[in-house]
Amino acid sequence: MAKISGFIIGLILVSGIMGLLGLVVTNISVTYNVDYDQTDIDSYTKIQELNNLTQDIQDEADKIKSKSGLLDILGDFFSQGYKALKLSYKSVDVFTSMTDASIDKLHMGAGGSILKTMLVTITLIALIIAVLLAAIVKWVL
């Protein structure tokens, strides 16, 4: 259970850092008169959804500790695993929508879509390699 809690605490810390960065961007935008369009607002809405889902996972993890039945614990474990996968998918979705918004703002055209595809591919490959390495290290040790 400590590994799940550590993972969830890590997600909460990342969400908190993202929130703080959002406040910094907001202060800079107000200072320099930057306007937001609908794609920016959609990205921030998705980040808020990620934060809510992370908080929901943390609340459910705290409830697992108080349960005593094996079937309840197993059911909650798989439920939390599903929510973590859902959170990972939504994180990739936020990443792609934010890169789309950035490319649109920079007026990069076709080169921007190629750059976005490269960034998404590199990120996914890095995630897959990280998961595989973690599994191999755990299996070897």
N, C-alpha and C positions, 0 to 999 in steps of 0.2 A: 504493500500500500504506500510505502514511502516514495517509491518511484513515480507512482501516479500523482501523488500530492506534489512532488517536486516539479513534474511536468506542468501541472495546473498552475502552480505558483509562478513558474517561468512564463506561462502564457499571460498571466495577470500582470507580471512585471513588464512584458513586452507591450501589452495593451496600455499600461500606465505611461510608458515612455512615449508611445504613439500619441496619447492624449496630451502629454506635455509638449511634444513637437507641434501638435495641432494648435495649442495655445500660443506658441512662439510664432507660428505662421500667421495666426489670426492677428496678433499684435503688430507684426510687420505689415500685414495687409491694411490694417487700419491706419498705420502711420504713413504708408506710401500710397494710399488710395487705390488699392487693387480690388477689382470687382470679380465676383465669382459667377460662373455660369452653371447651368444645370448639371453638367458632368462632374464638376467639383462637388456639388451638393450631394449627388448620388454616391460619390466615393466616400464622403464623410458619413453618409447614412449607412453604407456597408460596413465601415469601420465601427460604427456604433452597434450594429447587429453582431459583429464579431465580439465586441466587448460584452454584450449581453449574453451571448452564448458561452463565453468563457466563464462569466460569473455563474451561469446556470450549472456548468460542469463542476465548478468548485463547490457550489451548494449541494449538489448531488453526491460528490465525493465525501463531503462531511457527513451526509446521511448514511453512507455505506458503513462507516465505522460503528454506527449504533445498531446495525442490523445483526441478527444472530443466526438466522437460517442460511444454510448453504445455498439453497436455490435462490433466495433473495439476493445474496451477495453475487452469485454468478450472473443472474439476470441483470443486476445493476452494473456489473463489470462490462458485459457486452453492450449494454445501453450506453455506457460512458465511452466505450471504444467507438461506437457508431457516431456519437456526438463529436468525438475528437476527429474522426475522418471528415465529418461534415464541416467542422471548423477549418480543417486543412484545405478543403475544397473552396470554402468561402474566402480563405486567405489568398489563394491563387486568383480567385475572381477579383478581389480588391486590387491585387497587384496589377492584373491586366487592365482593369478599368482606369487605374491611376496612370499607367503608362500610356494608355490611349489618350487620356486628357492631356498629358504632358506633350505627347507628339502633336496633338492638335494645336496646342498653344505655341509650339515652336515652329509650326508650319513646315514639317519635314517631308511631307508627301509620302511617296513610295519608300524612300529610304528610312523613314520613321517606322513603317510597318515591318520592314526587314529587321531594324534594330529591336523592335518590340518582340518579334519572333525569336531573335537570338537571345534576348534577356530571359524570356519565359523558358526557352529550351535549356539554357545554362542553369537557371534556378531549379527546374525539375530534375535535371541530371544530378545536380549537387544534392538535392533532397534524397533521390533514390540511392546515390552512392553513400550518403551519410547513414541511411537506414540499413543498407546492406553491410556496411562496415560495423555498425553497432551490433547487428545480428551475428556477424562472423566473430567479432571480439567476444561477445557473450557466449557463443558456442565453444570457442577455443578455451576460454578461461572457465 
